Structure formats: structure tokens, C-alpha cells
Amino acid sequence: MPLKSPLFSIEHCSLFLVLLLLTILTFAGSLIVGASSVGWKDLLSVFVGQESEMAHLILLEIRLPRALLGLMVGFTLGLGGAVLQGYLRNPLAEPGLIGVSGAASFGAVITIYTGAAGLFALALPLGSILTALFAVFLVQLLAGKNGGSLRLILAGIAVTSFASALTSLALNMAPNPFVSLEIMFWLMGSLADRSFEHVWLVMPFMIIGWALLFKLGRSLDALTLGEDAAQTLGFNLKHIRHLMIIGVALSVGAATSVSGSIGFVGLVVPHLLRRWVGHKPSALLLASGLGGAILLLTADIAVRLLTTGTELKLGVLTSLIGAPFFLFLIVKTKRNTMS
Amino acid sequence: MAFSWRCLIFLLIAVSEIWLEPVLAKPERIVSINLCTDQLLMLLADRDRIISVSYLATKKDTSAMIREATGITKNHGRAEEIMLMKPDLILAGSFTSHPTVFLLKKLGYRIVEVPVIRNLDDIRQNIKTVAEAIGEPQRGIKMIANFDDRLSALQASPTTKKPIAVFYRENSYTTGGHTLANAILDTAGMLNLAKQLGISGSGHLPLETLLTHPSDILILGRKRSQKGSVAAAAFDHPAFKKLAESRLAITIHNPYWICGTPFVLDAIEHLVTVKKTWQKTLSSR
């Protein structure tokens, strides 16, 4: 068992190069696609400092924060999915499993319901992050100090169901149809018209979360041998679980608070990339993060290209593509194991 | 470093521009991104000052001013498309997409948000808000005066016995107190069953509750197409059909009931006529 575990190894160098290149491409693509005709020529003129004032505003104040959030949210979902699937050794795990996404959504809905979301720009994401952190505290409490992973999943499901029930309650009690509409649209997930304030708010949470999750690489490798084996190798399971829960809570909670719930990215991306990194959980972390960013940026470009009028919601698109793709993956793996 | 300097200079210029501008310059490029502000804008401003209205302004089910709105550029409330229109005033509703409104505000655009209305007094307030924002306070005062004149003429008809009306829309939705619809009923001299049952805002009215409580007039929402839908299934229920036979059932013109504009008076006028019909059938019985 090699105890040293870098983020990526030389053997997968070409994979990471491809992923990095695609990330840069999709990020640039996200900058040049939008409702207006501002495109790559204007983007180039920004670098030489000769852009028009309008192009400057559109590129740097509207599209850049959107692209950055697409990158960060996608990275978070991909990474979170890889960590949870590695930790639980279950390919069906996804970042929302421990209840963070559900709780963050509920927190956002409450700010819309009470009208607090209209007071200042960060009211909604702040409310959302606070609720997510509270939910994680609750999950920790429910899962118990020495409880196994099964108990953690059950606690997560309980918190998610309760949060979604409360969300429905808020929709049900909405004072006027306009409030319900705004809540419905928010729940579908979108990155439209987010500003740098959103980026600065969620960035610290995400970076701390990512750092905690990346520290898990070695432990996840050991866990492939089973919990007992990992323990005899000197890994502290309790410590691993704490790191995992707090890391996912910070990063995924922050992601949900700016984008709403975006499905399937965290579930599908680790599956896609697993075999390219030799099924090694530690190598999958960075790969899956980049993969998530690529997928989300691509989807966010697609919603802008596909619809000229009212934008299709990002979360709707990822689920629309993600669900059939996931089925395809299941059918394929079944064939492979059978043959 | 060069970039941040340029940013700073840009910011300084932007700030000084805001300072130097007279506070109530008359906006010449007005964009509305909300159905209700669309209509107030078209009623109050000269056409050449309206750059764009929302895409809902020409939708048959929602807008009372389709004819006026045709030919005006439509928007979908996205920050980028609105910026390109170079507006000097943006009118929005208070539940228009919040991120978009905040982003436009941050970029220095002047945005006036008009709240959702709950009673007739809010209509006067909203007319005043929009009229002042677009620099036409006199037109606003005149419109409110006309509104009040027509309103008192409608209320002049003697109120004998008030019929109990109830909204029963698709998915058994009803409308209770603290809503524009309730204010319209009240002004037309009708009682609202849903309000009596303690429903505030929109609510669900079970068919059984509807059957067991006295009502005189059923308001079935807008005219529907012949094609059925699950939402409208309750209208085909035998129990409901029986009830509808013995009550006065009416449909309404939806666009008059959505926004706080003088079109609300047309909705009230319609109900006053309905009330007269009801009184006639009552006395002929």
C-alpha cells in the first residue's frame, strides 16, 4: 500500500492535460456566449485593453462571474461526488446525499418566502449557507459519534426529506403566486446574472471545503480495502468521516447557495472518469473535479445557445442529459460484467 | 495591476457621473421587465420613450394591452440583453428575478421596483410611483383622478343584498383575503366565500367545502379551451356540475385581474353587471 498519494500521478498525466485543456476551453467558451453579440473578438480586445465600455461590462461583470461560478460549482460537485462514492464505496452516492443540498435549498427558499432575498444581493446565498451548516450539525448529531456509514446515509436522507417537506410547505403557504413562481424557478438551478459578490461570498467556503476533501485521498485509497483493513493500516475512521462531512458541507452548501440544486453532475462525472485513473479514488478526486467543471460549463453554455428567449434552467438541462446518460452507463457496466 | 487601475478609474468616472446627473432627469430610454410595469409604462409614457417591454406584454392570457405592445421590442429580463438597450430607467416588479435586479443595480442602472398589489389603494400608489419615476407626475395625478371618478361611479349603484362569490379555478384553487381579486370583489359589492373561510392569499378549496357552504356566484377563472386537462378535471365532477347548475357561474377576463392598473375597473364593471343579473334572477324566482 503506497502511503504517498499525490493529486495526480505521472501515469495519468495525459488525462489531466486533456481535462485541463477542456476546462480552459469551456471556461473561455462560457465567456464568449451570451444574449448579446459580444464574442471572442471583444474578449481578445480586453486583453489588449481596447474594449468598448459595454463589452467591458458584459465580459467582466456579467459573464466572468458566471463562468467562474460555473467552474467552481462544477468542480465542487465533481469532487464531492468522487469523495462520497469513494468513502461509501457505493457508485450511487452523490454530493447531496448527506442532506446539504436539500438544506441549502430550503434556506434559500425561506429568504425568498420572507422577502429577505429582496433586501440585499447576498441575503439569499447567506441564508442558504447558514441553513446548510445547521443541517450538517444535525446530520452529525443524528449519525452519532461512532455510527457507521449506513447511519450517516440514513441521517442524510432524513434531513433531505425534512428539508424538502419544509420547502414544499413554503411553496404551499406562499402569500402570492409571484412568490411561488420565483421559488419554483430558483429550485430549478441557474447561474444567470450572478455577480462577483456571489463569487467572493462562496469562494472561501469552497476553498476550505476542497482542501479538506483533497486531504482524504490517501484514506479513500485505504478504504477500498474495507473499513477494518483501513483501521489496521492506522487510519482513524472517525477523523476521516468528520473531514468528509465538513468538507462536503462547506463546498456543496456554498455551491447550492448560488446556483440552486443541480443534479447528476456529481453522480455521473466520477463514473465517467473512474476507469481512466485506474479506479484509484485518490487520483479520481482532481480528475472528477475538473470533469464536473467541464460538464457544468458546457451545460451552462448550452442553456444560453439553445434558448434565445427565456433561458432554460441549468439544473433542468443537467438532469435532462444526465438521467438518460446514467441509464446508458448502467446498461453498459452490466454488459461488461456479464461478458 | 494595470487592470485594477483601469477598474478604479472606470469606477470613479461612473460614480462622478451619477453625482453630476440631476436627480430627476427625465428618462428617455425606458425598459420594463415586468408585465405589470409594462402596462403602467405604456399607459403613462409616450411611445418613443419606451425602448422595451417584457415578452409577456403580448401574451393573450396575461396582458390587457396586446395591441399597444405589438411593435415594441420584447425582453426576457436578462441582464445582458437589457444592458445592450442602454436604458436610463428600468422598471421591475418586486418579485422579478433578484440576481438580475441586483446585478443591474450594481452596474449603476437606475431601477424602480414596483410592489405586488393587494388592494385598490396600492394601485394609486403604483401609478404614482411609475409616473414620478418616468418624469410624468402630472399624467399620474390625472390618471388617479380618472380612476377615482370611474370608481365612485361604479360604486354608486345601490347595494341591496350582497351575493357570496367564490373563486374556483383549475386545481381547485381559490383566492382569499389580502389579494387584488378580493379587493375587486369587495368593490363590486360581493362577499368572498374563501375570505370568510379564513383563506388569505391563494389557497386550496376542497370540492366538499365548496358544496357545503352557501354561495351565489361561481367565478371559474378564465375561459378555457375545449381540450381538457387534469387541472380542470374538477369542473367535470358530477357534484360540481350539479352545483354549477343551481348557481350563477361566470368566467372572467384574466388580464384585468393580474396587475394593479386602471383595467381593474373593467373587472369591477363586469362584476357589477353580473351582480345585477343575479339580483334579477333572485327577484324573478
Interface residues (C-beta under 8 A of the other chain):
Chain A: G34 A35 S36 V38 G49 E53 M54 H56 L57 I58 E61 I62 R63 I112 A117 G118 F120 A121 L124 A174 P175 N176 P177 F178 V179 S180 L181 E182 F185 A192 D193 R194 S195 E197 H198 G309 T310 E311
Chain B: A2 F3 R6 F10 Y55 H76 G77 R78 A79 E80 E81 M83 L84 K86 G93 S94 F95 S97 H98 P99 T100 F102 L103 K106 L107 E113 V116 H178 T179 S200 G201 S202
